[in-house]
Each structure stands twice: as structure tokens, then as C-alpha cells.
Amino acid sequence: QVQLMESGGGWVQPGGSLRLSCAVSGPGFRVNNLTMSWYRQAPGQKRELVATLTPGGYDVNYPNSVKGRFPISRDDAKNTVYLQMDALKHADTAQYLCNAINVVFTYWGQGTQVTVSS
């Protein structure tokens, strides 16, 4: 069974940085053979797609609010995808969830909380 485990969340002051990790486990599931994405959801808000990394290495930041601040990357040896978050602001506070897609299935992690507060 595939598992996605997020880590790296926590509390940070505005302007600070965090790096989220999503470790993928399960036979035959490799981050370089999956379309990996990060989503976020704040209380009372809809889930928002933040960034996507394709097997070919094409990375995309979807919302204008995070473009240039949240690069997504992967480490094939560790079977892990990362979300680097820089210049964090209050509006970035949310539960961040890892997502993986293959040909027919979609998988979700449990999420990791990011709180940006002064």
C-alpha cells in the first residue's frame, strides 16, 4: 500500500522559511514516476493547489501569491518531494498536503500544519 508522509511544518515568523518533505513509500511507487503536488487548506477555505512537479521535472507554482517563493523539487534516492517556502506571510498559514498521481490513482498524505505568526 502506498503511503505519503509529510513533515517539516511548524511555527515561523513572517519573512521566515520552511521546507516541507513528502516521503513516498510502497512497492513500485517512485517520485520520479509520479506527478507530485502540494496543496494547502486553511480553516473555512477551499483546498488550493500550490505547486506541481511532473516526472519530466517540470515544476509549476499555480497561485500568483506563491510564484517565485515556493519552489518544488525531489530527491529520487530518498524518494521524497520537497516544497521550499520562503518569505512566508500570514496568508500562507494552512494545512499542507502532499498528493501523488499515477495513470489511474490519486493518493493523499495526512498533512502538516504551517503557522505563520508574529
C-alpha positions, 0 to 999 in steps of 0.5 A: 500500500502506498503511503505519503508522509509529510513533515517539516511544518511548524511555527515561523515568523513572517519573512521566515522559511520552511521546507516541507518533505513528502516521503513516498513509500510502497512497492513500485511507487517512485517520485520520479514516476509520479506527478507530485503536488502540494496543496494547502487548506486553511480553516473555512477555505477551499483546498488550493493547489500550490505547486506541481512537479511532473516526472519530466521535472517540470515544476509549476507554482499555480497561485500568483501569491506563491510564484517565485517563493515556493519552489518544488523539487525531489530527491529520487534516492530518498524518494521524497518531494520537497516544497521550499517556502520562503518569505512566508506571510500570514496568508500562507498559514494552512494545512499542507498536503502532499498528493501523488498521481499515477495513470489511474490513482490519486493518493493523499498524505495526512498533512502538516500544519504551517503557522505563520505568526508574529 
